[in-house]
Amino acid sequence: MNKNCFLDLHSTNPFGNLWPQAEAPPYWEFFHFSLNHVLIDNVDHSIFGAIYEYKYPFQLNPQNAPKYVVALRGTLTQPDTRTRDLKLDFQCIFNRIHQSSRVQEATTAIQNLVSVAGAGNVWIVGHSLGSAIGLLAGKNMAKMGLPIETYLFNPPFISAPIERIKEERVRHGIRIAGSVMKAGLNAVVKGRNNNHGESEQQDRDLFSSIAAWFPNLFVNPADHICSGYIGYFEHRKKMEEIGASRIGKLATKSSVESILSGAIGKDSEPYDLLPSAIVNVNLTPASDFRRAHGVEQWWNPNFHYRSLTYQFSH
């Protein structure tokens, strides 16, 4: 089943025959789904996602499809939603996307579906900004002990574009230096706040609560928005191999911005914190950034990729 078939929310008329001018059947009907509900941003009243429901009796499903799919779109440049979408993009950069109404609305919608169909019968699918929202909604469910099958295409990872450096040893050296710096800064901030032991326990509890959740990440090395996830997980593995796993774990659990936020008492969990994931890397060369970040690259059933599963303890 094509998981990204639900993500074509970028067209002028993304929901097919809900509009009078629609002339063709909505594409999701080919996959035996119907549109159940749309998700509306309560700030700009734009559609940022949709809930699709499998049309046939679930027990007759030959493809093990989910009962419901929650699809979340990426950034649009259309006048009626451009300002709001760009504001949310900046919230990703500054680790504030978890405060947005879209994350809250998506999480509530998923909770309602799970209460009806069960966690195993709900999927989350997102692209770009929608992946950031889907990641947080999925993480919120995992914290409740309800891991949801999740597919995130080109999910934003906010970091310096280290993946663009061709020399592997240079990349590795930069990441080690960054990890040492973040681990040291984290220790200083928590020490000054006299809550080091309590914070350590909170970190362990958070990691343990979401470690059983394995979101599927689809990333392209030529896309600097999402390529950081490649190094994020590879670096954790490298740090374990050289016996520096404690430093690697401390650095992974924090960003510089989140550490400084914690120093002044704000919510400091980095939104892209992930102990576990299935990372699918597109190995097909992209001619430009638009193609590297575009959702259409994942429609090609013949694209070359590698898939690696990562799981780290607290």
Backbone bond lengths (Angstrom), bond angles and torsions (degrees), N, CA, C in turn:
res aa  C-N    CA-C-N  psi(-1)  N-CA   C-N-CA  omega(-1)  CA-C   N-CA-C  phi
1 M - - - 1.468 - - 1.522 109.48 -
2 N 1.306 118.63 133.26 1.453 123.74 -178.49 1.523 109.58 -79.12
3 K 1.335 116.39 106.15 1.465 120.47 -174.54 1.520 112.82 -67.84
4 N 1.358 117.61 -27.69 1.452 118.23 -176.55 1.515 112.69 -91.46
5 C 1.340 118.13 6.89 1.464 119.82 -179.06 1.519 111.57 -65.70
6 F 1.328 117.65 -17.41 1.460 121.10 -177.40 1.530 112.29 -90.21
7 L 1.344 116.93 -0.19 1.453 119.59 -170.10 1.512 114.65 -95.35
8 D 1.312 118.67 1.91 1.447 120.48 -178.52 1.524 109.97 -79.23
9 L 1.337 114.95 67.18 1.463 120.88 -178.56 1.518 111.28 -102.65
10 H 1.331 116.31 14.75 1.462 119.96 -172.55 1.519 112.81 -95.69
11 S 1.305 117.92 -7.94 1.455 119.33 -177.06 1.524 110.57 -78.00
12 T 1.341 115.50 166.16 1.467 119.78 178.87 1.516 111.44 -60.73
13 N 1.318 115.82 -34.13 1.458 121.66 -177.69 1.522 109.11 -122.99
14 P 1.341 117.60 72.87 1.460 120.38 -170.14 1.510 115.07 -72.37
15 F 1.322 118.76 -13.56 1.446 119.47 -174.36 1.524 112.82 -116.96
16 G 1.326 114.46 36.61 1.459 121.82 167.26 1.514 114.01 52.03
17 N 1.346 116.28 -125.84 1.459 120.05 -170.02 1.527 114.35 -80.16
18 L 1.331 118.19 16.33 1.459 118.58 168.88 1.531 110.05 -70.18
19 W 1.353 115.37 -21.42 1.454 120.35 179.71 1.526 109.54 -102.92
20 P 1.324 118.58 141.92 1.466 121.39 -177.04 1.517 113.56 -59.23
21 Q 1.376 118.39 -30.08 1.440 120.00 -174.84 1.525 112.90 -79.95
22 A 1.334 118.52 -2.69 1.463 120.48 -178.73 1.529 110.21 -65.93
23 E 1.337 115.77 134.07 1.451 120.78 -178.57 1.521 112.83 -114.64
24 A 1.308 117.50 -20.98 1.463 121.32 -178.46 1.525 109.95 -112.55
25 P 1.324 118.08 152.77 1.467 120.10 176.75 1.525 110.12 -62.60
26 P 1.310 118.43 143.64 1.457 120.15 177.56 1.520 110.77 -59.13
27 Y 1.331 115.96 142.10 1.458 121.30 -171.22 1.525 113.15 -64.12
28 W 1.340 117.24 -27.64 1.461 118.34 -176.93 1.529 112.44 -70.34
29 E 1.321 117.38 -17.02 1.464 118.70 177.84 1.528 111.74 -65.52
30 F 1.337 116.91 -27.94 1.462 120.62 176.76 1.520 110.56 -60.56
31 F 1.334 116.80 -30.31 1.462 122.10 -179.67 1.534 111.54 -95.24
32 H 1.332 116.36 11.43 1.467 123.08 176.17 1.522 112.85 67.86
33 F 1.328 116.04 34.90 1.459 121.22 175.15 1.524 109.30 -116.24
34 S 1.320 115.49 156.09 1.460 121.66 172.42 1.521 108.26 -124.81
35 L 1.336 115.63 155.26 1.453 119.96 178.12 1.521 109.21 -77.41
36 N 1.332 116.03 119.24 1.455 121.83 -177.61 1.522 112.09 -92.32
37 H 1.332 116.11 -39.91 1.466 119.47 -171.54 1.524 108.09 -166.57
38 V 1.328 117.08 148.76 1.460 121.09 172.99 1.521 109.07 -108.81
39 L 1.332 115.86 149.40 1.454 122.19 178.77 1.523 108.46 -100.07
40 I 1.316 116.17 123.67 1.462 123.04 -175.09 1.526 109.97 -111.09
41 D 1.329 116.28 127.75 1.458 121.23 174.96 1.534 108.24 -69.55
42 N 1.318 116.68 124.88 1.466 118.66 -176.93 1.529 113.44 -79.34
43 V 1.344 116.03 0.34 1.466 119.53 176.57 1.524 111.23 -92.20
44 D 1.340 117.18 -55.00 1.471 119.62 -179.35 1.529 112.72 -109.56
45 H 1.333 116.46 1.59 1.470 122.97 176.07 1.536 112.80 62.85
46 S 1.325 116.47 24.82 1.462 120.61 176.52 1.528 109.84 -88.91
47 I 1.323 115.39 155.79 1.470 120.67 175.15 1.523 108.48 -80.67
48 F 1.328 117.39 119.76 1.462 119.71 179.20 1.525 112.45 -112.79
49 G 1.306 117.28 -1.52 1.456 119.66 178.99 1.506 111.42 -172.32
50 A 1.315 115.01 177.07 1.465 120.87 -179.59 1.514 109.45 -150.30
51 I 1.318 115.75 152.87 1.459 122.67 175.10 1.517 108.02 -111.83
52 Y 1.326 116.26 123.50 1.464 122.00 178.97 1.526 109.37 -108.82
53 E 1.313 115.60 143.54 1.464 121.52 -177.38 1.527 109.98 -122.22
54 Y 1.320 115.85 134.63 1.457 120.63 177.52 1.527 109.20 -64.42
55 K 1.339 117.00 130.88 1.459 120.73 -168.32 1.524 114.19 -79.67
56 Y 1.329 117.79 -30.23 1.451 120.07 -172.30 1.523 110.79 -95.37
57 P 1.316 118.07 162.90 1.469 119.67 177.35 1.522 110.35 -51.92
58 F 1.320 116.00 128.75 1.465 120.06 -170.90 1.523 111.89 -59.88
59 Q 1.321 118.11 -33.26 1.460 120.28 -178.12 1.526 111.99 -69.75
60 L 1.346 117.44 -14.58 1.460 121.07 178.64 1.530 111.96 -97.09
61 N 1.310 117.70 5.86 1.455 122.67 -177.20 1.520 110.81 -69.46
62 P 1.347 119.05 113.85 1.465 120.40 -178.01 1.520 113.56 -84.78
63 Q 1.334 118.80 -10.42 1.464 121.45 -174.20 1.524 112.79 -108.64
64 N 1.307 117.89 7.26 1.463 121.51 -175.80 1.527 111.34 54.91
65 A 1.303 115.69 36.00 1.466 120.03 177.00 1.525 109.41 -70.82
66 P 1.320 117.28 154.48 1.463 119.71 177.92 1.522 110.55 -72.87
67 K 1.301 115.85 161.28 1.461 120.25 174.27 1.526 110.61 -71.05
68 Y 1.349 115.82 -37.55 1.453 120.83 -179.40 1.530 110.11 -134.54
69 V 1.323 116.10 144.81 1.460 122.91 171.70 1.520 107.86 -124.18
70 V 1.334 116.15 126.65 1.463 121.83 175.14 1.526 106.93 -101.71
71 A 1.336 117.19 110.80 1.466 122.78 -176.67 1.525 109.30 -106.59
72 L 1.338 116.36 132.32 1.460 122.69 -175.19 1.526 109.19 -124.05
73 R 1.303 116.60 123.74 1.457 120.81 -174.09 1.523 112.62 -80.53
74 G 1.349 113.84 165.14 1.448 120.83 174.94 1.519 112.28 -89.42
75 T 1.328 116.04 -167.73 1.458 122.44 -177.12 1.527 111.07 -67.49
76 L 1.324 116.04 135.33 1.459 122.36 174.81 1.524 109.56 -110.43
77 T 1.330 116.35 150.09 1.464 120.87 178.03 1.522 111.73 -106.05
78 Q 1.318 117.67 11.77 1.459 120.98 178.30 1.532 109.40 -71.18
79 P 1.329 117.36 146.73 1.475 120.77 -173.50 1.519 114.38 -55.48
80 D 1.338 118.22 -35.61 1.456 119.83 -172.57 1.527 113.21 -77.19
81 T 1.325 118.45 -11.55 1.474 119.65 -178.99 1.517 113.01 -133.86
82 R 1.330 118.39 -5.74 1.466 122.15 -174.14 1.528 112.41 -58.38
83 T 1.331 117.16 -47.74 1.466 120.47 -176.12 1.523 110.95 -62.36
84 R 1.317 116.09 -45.77 1.465 120.22 -179.01 1.532 110.96 -65.22
85 D 1.325 116.91 -43.13 1.459 120.14 -178.98 1.524 111.33 -63.74
86 L 1.322 117.27 -43.16 1.468 120.34 179.94 1.531 110.72 -65.54
87 K 1.313 117.02 -35.96 1.465 120.00 176.79 1.527 110.12 -62.59
88 L 1.314 116.88 -41.20 1.458 120.41 178.20 1.525 111.34 -68.44
89 D 1.335 117.42 -34.26 1.464 119.91 174.86 1.522 110.48 -59.72
90 F 1.329 116.75 -42.73 1.463 119.99 178.46 1.532 111.10 -68.21
91 Q 1.314 117.23 -32.03 1.462 119.12 176.04 1.526 110.67 -64.40
92 C 1.320 117.32 -33.63 1.468 120.51 173.59 1.520 110.18 -60.52
93 I 1.341 115.87 -47.37 1.462 120.73 -177.13 1.520 111.01 -60.27
94 F 1.325 116.69 -38.61 1.461 120.84 -175.96 1.530 113.24 -99.71
95 N 1.348 116.02 19.65 1.461 121.17 173.89 1.526 111.98 57.68
96 R 1.351 115.79 43.37 1.456 120.19 -179.99 1.529 111.74 -125.67
97 I 1.308 117.46 5.70 1.461 120.32 -175.61 1.524 111.54 -64.32
98 H 1.337 117.26 -26.34 1.462 120.18 179.91 1.527 111.89 -65.32
99 Q 1.343 117.05 -17.49 1.459 120.88 179.99 1.527 112.63 -86.80
100 S 1.325 117.55 -5.30 1.464 120.08 -175.01 1.522 111.59 -75.81
101 S 1.323 114.48 153.64 1.463 119.67 179.16 1.529 111.22 -67.68
102 R 1.325 118.18 -27.90 1.463 120.20 -179.55 1.528 111.37 -63.95
103 V 1.316 117.09 -41.20 1.470 120.03 177.29 1.522 109.81 -63.34
104 Q 1.315 116.70 -43.34 1.460 120.36 -179.41 1.526 111.11 -64.94
105 E 1.338 116.48 -42.39 1.465 120.08 -179.12 1.524 110.97 -68.09
106 A 1.341 116.77 -40.93 1.463 120.09 178.79 1.519 110.73 -64.68
107 T 1.324 117.25 -43.39 1.463 121.03 179.43 1.527 111.03 -61.94
108 T 1.330 116.73 -44.00 1.467 120.50 178.98 1.522 111.26 -61.56
109 A 1.347 116.50 -43.84 1.460 120.61 179.89 1.521 110.83 -61.99
110 I 1.336 117.00 -41.71 1.472 120.76 179.91 1.520 110.61 -67.66
111 Q 1.324 117.08 -41.17 1.465 119.88 176.68 1.522 110.94 -58.60
112 N 1.317 117.31 -42.43 1.460 120.88 179.82 1.522 111.11 -63.75
113 L 1.340 116.70 -41.04 1.469 120.07 178.76 1.516 110.95 -65.69
114 V 1.313 116.65 -42.71 1.468 120.87 -179.76 1.519 110.99 -62.89
115 S 1.325 116.55 -37.14 1.465 119.46 179.55 1.527 111.52 -65.38
116 V 1.332 116.67 -25.36 1.463 121.53 -179.58 1.521 111.63 -91.26
117 A 1.348 116.99 -46.69 1.466 121.43 -170.31 1.512 114.15 -109.17
118 G 1.335 118.98 -14.84 1.454 121.18 -175.92 1.519 110.95 92.40
119 A 1.339 116.46 151.67 1.462 121.38 -175.71 1.521 112.35 -62.38
120 G 1.327 117.45 -32.21 1.455 120.70 -177.72 1.516 113.76 -72.39
121 N 1.321 118.19 -10.44 1.458 121.79 -177.08 1.528 113.08 -109.39
122 V 1.328 116.01 16.83 1.462 120.97 -179.74 1.525 108.83 -129.07
123 W 1.318 116.02 132.39 1.465 122.24 174.45 1.526 109.12 -115.64
124 I 1.346 114.56 149.76 1.458 122.15 171.31 1.525 107.44 -113.74
125 V 1.338 116.40 131.96 1.458 121.96 177.44 1.522 107.96 -132.42
126 G 1.332 117.86 133.50 1.458 120.00 179.50 1.509 111.76 -150.57
127 H 1.329 115.56 156.82 1.461 121.61 175.94 1.521 109.70 -129.28
128 S 1.336 117.26 132.86 1.455 123.95 174.27 1.529 110.65 56.55
129 L 1.327 118.49 -118.64 1.466 120.43 177.82 1.519 110.85 -56.53
130 G 1.329 117.43 -37.54 1.458 120.92 176.40 1.513 112.30 -63.47
131 S 1.344 117.00 -30.33 1.461 120.14 175.95 1.520 111.64 -68.32
132 A 1.339 116.06 -38.43 1.464 119.51 177.47 1.525 110.34 -62.40
133 I 1.333 116.26 -42.82 1.464 120.51 178.37 1.519 110.39 -67.15
134 G 1.348 116.53 -43.43 1.457 120.43 179.00 1.513 112.66 -64.48
135 L 1.340 116.81 -36.28 1.462 120.23 178.85 1.517 110.68 -62.09
136 L 1.327 115.88 -45.35 1.465 119.17 -179.00 1.522 111.84 -69.97
137 A 1.328 116.78 -39.35 1.463 119.23 177.60 1.523 110.15 -63.78
138 G 1.338 116.51 -43.27 1.462 119.85 177.58 1.512 112.35 -64.27
139 K 1.334 115.63 -39.13 1.464 119.37 178.67 1.533 110.50 -65.39
140 N 1.321 116.67 -39.68 1.467 119.68 177.23 1.525 111.47 -59.91
141 M 1.337 116.57 -39.90 1.462 120.19 178.29 1.521 110.81 -68.40
142 A 1.344 116.97 -39.99 1.473 120.52 179.22 1.522 111.04 -62.32
143 K 1.333 116.90 -36.44 1.464 120.31 178.05 1.525 111.57 -64.05
144 M 1.336 116.81 -24.26 1.460 121.63 177.21 1.525 111.79 -87.05
145 G 1.335 116.52 2.78 1.458 120.02 -177.25 1.510 113.06 81.37
146 L 1.340 117.26 21.95 1.462 122.56 -177.43 1.529 109.81 -127.14
147 P 1.336 118.08 71.73 1.467 119.45 179.83 1.521 111.31 -65.84
148 I 1.328 116.19 131.44 1.458 123.72 -177.23 1.534 109.11 -107.63
149 E 1.314 116.65 138.01 1.460 119.03 174.45 1.526 108.59 -63.61
150 T 1.349 115.03 126.09 1.457 120.51 -168.96 1.520 110.80 -134.82
151 Y 1.337 116.12 137.39 1.464 122.70 179.23 1.530 107.75 -127.70
152 L 1.336 116.06 113.86 1.455 121.91 -174.96 1.524 109.34 -117.61
153 F 1.327 116.45 116.78 1.456 122.36 -177.14 1.527 109.97 -102.00
154 N 1.334 116.01 124.17 1.469 122.85 -177.77 1.529 111.64 52.17
155 P 1.345 117.23 52.93 1.472 119.54 -179.76 1.527 110.78 -70.98
156 P 1.319 119.20 135.54 1.472 121.19 -179.00 1.529 111.61 -64.56
157 F 1.321 115.02 133.88 1.463 121.79 171.60 1.515 106.25 -126.47
158 I 1.315 116.67 116.51 1.460 120.74 -171.61 1.518 110.12 -90.86
159 S 1.322 115.45 106.50 1.459 121.29 178.26 1.517 108.84 -163.32
160 A 1.320 116.30 171.72 1.458 120.32 173.55 1.534 108.52 -64.34
161 P 1.339 118.10 147.26 1.470 121.23 -176.19 1.521 112.96 -74.22
162 I 1.327 116.07 61.08 1.468 120.66 -177.28 1.529 111.35 -65.64
163 E 1.321 116.67 -30.88 1.467 119.70 -177.75 1.523 112.54 -62.04
164 R 1.306 117.79 -17.48 1.466 120.58 -179.30 1.519 111.70 -80.44
165 I 1.338 117.95 -10.96 1.465 121.56 175.70 1.531 108.46 -77.52
166 K 1.298 117.37 124.00 1.460 121.33 -173.53 1.521 113.25 -74.87
167 E 1.321 117.74 -33.82 1.461 121.06 -176.72 1.534 110.47 -77.01
168 E 1.325 116.19 116.96 1.470 120.30 -175.38 1.516 111.93 -63.69
169 R 1.336 117.85 -39.99 1.463 120.13 -178.66 1.526 111.44 -63.87
170 V 1.319 116.24 -36.07 1.469 119.73 177.55 1.522 109.91 -66.41
171 R 1.334 116.61 -45.67 1.473 119.76 177.90 1.524 110.58 -58.21
172 H 1.327 115.69 -45.61 1.459 119.63 -177.77 1.526 110.45 -63.92
173 G 1.331 117.14 -41.42 1.461 120.50 179.55 1.516 112.40 -63.19
174 I 1.326 116.01 -41.40 1.467 120.20 178.63 1.520 110.42 -63.84
175 R 1.332 116.23 -41.49 1.467 119.04 -179.31 1.530 111.37 -67.08
176 I 1.336 117.57 -39.57 1.468 119.86 178.17 1.523 109.97 -62.06
177 A 1.342 116.29 -46.84 1.471 120.06 178.98 1.522 110.60 -59.67
178 G 1.320 116.60 -42.61 1.457 119.95 178.83 1.518 112.12 -64.29
179 S 1.329 117.31 -39.14 1.461 120.72 179.46 1.515 111.43 -66.02
180 V 1.327 116.63 -42.78 1.466 120.44 178.73 1.527 109.96 -62.46
181 M 1.334 115.61 -42.93 1.464 119.64 179.87 1.523 111.55 -63.25
182 K 1.338 117.07 -45.84 1.465 119.73 -178.70 1.531 111.42 -67.66
183 A 1.333 116.78 -40.63 1.461 119.46 179.52 1.522 110.78 -63.04
184 G 1.348 116.94 -41.48 1.459 120.45 179.01 1.513 112.08 -66.96
185 L 1.335 116.18 -43.93 1.463 120.37 178.84 1.515 111.10 -63.77
186 N 1.331 116.38 -38.73 1.458 121.10 178.55 1.526 110.77 -62.23
187 A 1.336 116.35 -43.42 1.471 120.83 -179.45 1.527 110.98 -65.19
188 V 1.339 117.05 -40.55 1.467 120.53 -179.54 1.526 110.75 -64.71
189 V 1.338 116.48 -46.31 1.467 120.60 -178.26 1.520 110.90 -63.04
190 K 1.336 116.79 -47.01 1.460 119.47 -179.00 1.519 111.87 -68.54
191 G 1.332 116.90 -33.04 1.460 119.74 176.91 1.513 111.77 -65.37
192 R 1.319 116.61 -40.92 1.471 120.04 179.00 1.520 111.54 -66.91
193 N 1.325 115.14 -30.83 1.471 118.70 179.33 1.523 112.56 -83.93
194 N 1.348 116.49 -1.60 1.470 122.29 178.50 1.527 112.78 55.57
195 N 1.327 115.82 35.12 1.459 118.05 -179.37 1.518 111.23 -133.02
196 H 1.336 115.81 28.89 1.464 119.74 -173.60 1.526 111.34 -60.66
197 G 1.332 117.41 -47.46 1.466 119.91 -179.33 1.510 112.57 -63.67
198 E 1.318 116.00 -42.50 1.463 120.18 178.39 1.521 111.28 -63.96
199 S 1.339 117.43 -41.37 1.463 121.38 179.99 1.520 111.06 -65.87
200 E 1.338 116.84 -39.44 1.465 120.27 177.76 1.524 110.55 -59.66
201 Q 1.325 116.62 -42.65 1.466 120.11 -179.78 1.526 110.42 -67.33
202 Q 1.311 116.93 -39.58 1.465 120.51 177.49 1.521 111.15 -62.51
203 D 1.348 116.80 -41.25 1.459 120.74 177.43 1.519 111.32 -61.61
204 R 1.345 116.03 -44.06 1.469 119.72 179.43 1.519 110.93 -63.76
205 D 1.326 116.46 -42.36 1.463 119.99 -179.91 1.532 110.83 -63.36
206 L 1.339 116.60 -42.16 1.459 120.34 179.99 1.518 110.60 -64.33
207 F 1.325 116.98 -47.66 1.463 120.39 -179.40 1.520 110.66 -60.99
208 S 1.327 116.60 -43.10 1.465 120.02 -178.75 1.523 111.41 -65.16
209 S 1.331 116.69 -35.85 1.460 119.97 -175.26 1.519 112.62 -69.75
210 I 1.338 117.46 -26.98 1.460 119.36 -177.27 1.528 113.05 -112.82
211 A 1.334 117.98 2.67 1.465 120.65 -176.42 1.524 112.57 -66.41
212 A 1.334 117.85 -25.78 1.463 120.76 -178.65 1.521 112.74 -82.73
213 W 1.320 116.54 -3.38 1.463 121.44 179.93 1.520 109.35 -94.76
214 F 1.330 117.26 123.61 1.462 122.25 -178.13 1.529 110.10 -117.68
215 P 1.332 118.34 80.29 1.464 118.90 176.63 1.525 110.22 -65.82
216 N 1.318 116.20 144.46 1.461 122.07 175.59 1.524 108.46 -88.28
217 L 1.327 117.05 116.76 1.457 121.94 178.85 1.522 109.07 -103.60
218 F 1.319 116.46 129.76 1.461 122.15 178.11 1.527 107.37 -112.96
219 V 1.330 116.46 111.05 1.464 120.84 -172.11 1.521 110.63 -128.60
220 N 1.321 114.96 154.83 1.455 122.07 178.51 1.530 107.96 -121.86
221 P 1.340 118.98 126.99 1.467 120.56 -178.69 1.517 113.78 -59.26
222 A 1.342 117.60 -25.01 1.460 120.98 -179.55 1.524 112.82 -85.27
223 D 1.303 117.43 -1.44 1.465 122.67 179.31 1.526 108.33 -102.53
224 H 1.333 116.82 102.85 1.463 119.51 -176.03 1.514 112.39 -67.72
225 I 1.329 118.66 -14.34 1.461 120.87 178.26 1.525 111.64 -70.74
226 C 1.337 116.74 -37.29 1.464 119.48 -176.07 1.521 114.11 -115.32
227 S 1.339 118.95 -12.26 1.465 120.51 -171.89 1.523 113.18 -65.10
228 G 1.329 117.62 -18.98 1.459 119.99 179.17 1.512 113.67 -59.96
229 Y 1.346 117.12 -24.05 1.463 118.78 178.21 1.523 111.97 -64.78
230 I 1.332 117.35 -27.56 1.464 120.04 178.31 1.516 109.10 -62.54
231 G 1.339 116.03 -53.20 1.457 119.88 179.34 1.513 113.49 -68.35
232 Y 1.327 117.23 -31.71 1.464 122.14 -179.84 1.520 110.91 -55.05
233 F 1.331 116.10 -48.78 1.458 119.61 -178.06 1.525 112.18 -82.04
234 E 1.324 117.53 -37.04 1.462 119.40 178.23 1.522 110.66 -63.12
235 H 1.330 116.91 -38.34 1.460 120.81 -179.52 1.519 111.20 -65.94
236 R 1.331 117.26 -42.16 1.463 118.98 177.00 1.529 110.90 -57.39
237 K 1.322 115.86 -42.90 1.462 120.43 179.60 1.526 110.79 -64.38
238 K 1.329 117.31 -43.09 1.463 121.69 179.45 1.520 110.84 -62.10
239 M 1.315 116.77 -42.44 1.469 120.37 -178.56 1.518 110.51 -63.23
240 E 1.318 117.55 -36.70 1.460 120.30 176.07 1.520 110.87 -66.50
241 E 1.325 116.23 -38.92 1.461 120.41 -178.39 1.522 112.63 -65.86
242 I 1.344 117.49 -32.08 1.468 119.90 -179.06 1.530 111.94 -95.28
243 G 1.323 117.47 8.33 1.453 121.27 176.49 1.509 114.91 80.16
244 A 1.320 117.03 19.98 1.465 121.12 -179.83 1.525 110.43 -115.69
245 S 1.323 115.85 36.92 1.457 119.54 -174.61 1.526 112.63 -64.14
246 R 1.344 117.50 -33.39 1.469 119.56 -178.95 1.524 110.69 -64.31
247 I 1.332 116.49 -43.74 1.462 120.09 177.68 1.522 109.94 -64.16
248 G 1.336 116.28 -42.69 1.456 120.25 179.79 1.506 112.38 -61.19
249 K 1.331 117.15 -39.79 1.454 120.63 -179.99 1.530 111.59 -68.35
250 L 1.332 115.88 -42.83 1.460 119.13 178.67 1.522 110.89 -61.44
251 A 1.330 116.42 -41.67 1.458 120.46 -179.33 1.519 111.24 -68.90
252 T 1.328 117.41 -38.67 1.450 121.20 -178.93 1.521 111.36 -63.96
253 K 1.312 116.96 -36.27 1.457 121.15 -175.76 1.521 113.34 -76.66
254 S 1.328 117.25 -4.66 1.462 119.74 -174.70 1.519 110.69 -141.77
255 S 1.309 115.34 148.21 1.457 122.01 164.83 1.521 106.37 -109.35
256 V 1.338 117.06 162.48 1.459 119.48 178.75 1.524 109.97 -58.61
257 E 1.340 116.45 -42.83 1.462 120.53 -179.45 1.521 111.11 -62.63
258 S 1.346 117.06 -41.78 1.462 119.36 -178.24 1.529 110.99 -70.14
259 I 1.347 116.92 -33.39 1.471 119.81 177.42 1.528 109.76 -64.06
260 L 1.329 116.09 -46.47 1.459 119.61 180.00 1.517 111.55 -66.78
261 S 1.329 116.87 -34.15 1.464 119.50 175.57 1.519 110.31 -63.35
262 G 1.329 116.55 -40.73 1.452 120.51 178.13 1.512 112.16 -63.99
263 A 1.334 116.33 -29.49 1.462 119.94 -179.60 1.515 111.91 -65.94
264 I 1.346 116.12 -25.20 1.467 118.42 179.81 1.521 111.49 -110.62
265 G 1.341 115.45 18.30 1.454 119.75 170.56 1.503 116.10 86.08
266 K 1.327 118.65 12.90 1.458 120.30 179.99 1.515 110.82 -92.27
267 D 1.314 115.69 164.84 1.454 122.41 174.96 1.522 108.47 -59.25
268 S 1.350 117.77 120.73 1.457 120.08 -168.00 1.526 113.72 -118.75
269 E 1.312 119.00 10.98 1.466 119.64 179.52 1.518 109.73 -73.67
270 P 1.350 118.44 123.26 1.473 119.19 176.78 1.515 110.63 -67.00
271 Y 1.325 117.02 133.85 1.460 119.77 -173.09 1.519 111.83 -64.50
272 D 1.352 117.95 -29.53 1.458 120.40 -176.46 1.532 112.73 -92.75
273 L 1.331 118.01 17.71 1.455 121.48 175.67 1.529 109.95 -64.98
274 L 1.324 115.93 121.13 1.463 121.11 179.60 1.520 109.95 -143.41
275 P 1.326 118.55 115.80 1.462 119.27 174.31 1.518 113.20 -78.26
276 S 1.333 117.97 -26.07 1.458 122.26 -174.50 1.522 109.72 -136.64
277 A 1.323 116.17 148.98 1.460 120.45 176.44 1.522 109.48 -173.68
278 I 1.317 115.66 159.76 1.456 123.17 167.89 1.522 105.87 -107.20
279 V 1.318 117.00 112.03 1.457 122.21 -173.98 1.528 109.48 -101.14
280 N 1.324 116.00 117.07 1.464 122.67 179.48 1.519 108.36 -108.03
281 V 1.330 116.48 114.78 1.460 122.32 -174.68 1.524 109.75 -104.78
282 N 1.316 116.84 122.80 1.458 121.70 177.59 1.526 108.92 -74.78
283 L 1.325 116.77 117.26 1.457 121.61 -178.31 1.524 112.58 -96.34
284 T 1.321 117.88 -0.03 1.462 121.79 177.89 1.524 109.02 -77.75
285 P 1.336 118.97 123.88 1.473 120.58 -178.35 1.523 112.00 -57.18
286 A 1.330 115.42 139.07 1.467 121.54 177.41 1.513 109.07 -105.90
287 S 1.319 117.30 136.44 1.460 121.46 -176.28 1.522 112.95 -74.89
288 D 1.335 117.74 -24.38 1.458 120.58 179.62 1.526 108.92 -159.43
289 F 1.333 115.28 174.28 1.460 120.22 -177.11 1.516 112.02 -63.14
290 R 1.336 116.47 -38.56 1.459 118.84 -177.71 1.521 110.97 -58.52
291 R 1.323 116.12 -42.64 1.462 119.56 178.88 1.529 111.35 -70.79
292 A 1.320 116.31 -35.70 1.467 119.91 -179.36 1.522 111.69 -67.61
293 H 1.339 116.54 -30.24 1.467 120.22 -178.58 1.528 112.72 -98.56
294 G 1.321 117.41 -14.33 1.456 120.64 -175.03 1.514 113.46 -70.88
295 V 1.323 115.76 146.08 1.460 120.44 -179.47 1.525 111.81 -71.44
296 E 1.349 116.97 -22.48 1.462 119.36 -175.57 1.525 112.89 -66.13
297 Q 1.343 118.21 -20.14 1.463 119.87 178.83 1.527 111.92 -61.44
298 W 1.324 116.41 -27.64 1.458 120.39 -176.17 1.520 112.18 -85.91
299 W 1.331 117.23 -3.30 1.458 120.21 177.53 1.517 111.84 -79.28
300 N 1.317 117.40 -20.22 1.460 121.94 -177.60 1.526 109.65 -75.42
301 P 1.329 118.87 113.54 1.477 120.12 -177.35 1.519 112.98 -70.57
302 N 1.333 117.47 -9.00 1.465 120.65 -176.09 1.523 113.38 -108.21
303 F 1.329 117.62 12.54 1.464 117.68 -178.99 1.527 109.79 -69.02
304 H 1.337 115.67 147.74 1.463 121.53 -179.03 1.526 109.06 -87.91
305 Y 1.304 115.78 135.30 1.457 119.30 -177.83 1.523 110.36 -153.26
306 R 1.325 114.42 164.74 1.464 120.34 169.39 1.519 107.51 -124.53
307 S 1.294 116.07 146.87 1.463 121.22 -177.15 1.527 108.84 -127.72
308 L 1.315 116.34 125.94 1.453 122.08 -179.08 1.532 109.10 -129.15
309 T 1.318 116.09 139.71 1.461 121.51 178.60 1.525 108.90 -104.44
310 Y 1.309 116.37 129.43 1.461 122.49 179.93 1.524 109.09 -120.17
311 Q 1.319 115.01 138.01 1.449 120.46 173.21 1.520 107.59 -146.76
312 F 1.322 115.60 126.99 1.453 120.57 -179.40 1.516 109.60 -126.58
313 S 1.306 115.30 140.15 1.464 120.15 177.00 1.521 108.61 -82.44
314 H 1.335 115.20 173.47 1.472 119.56 179.58 1.517 110.64 -72.52
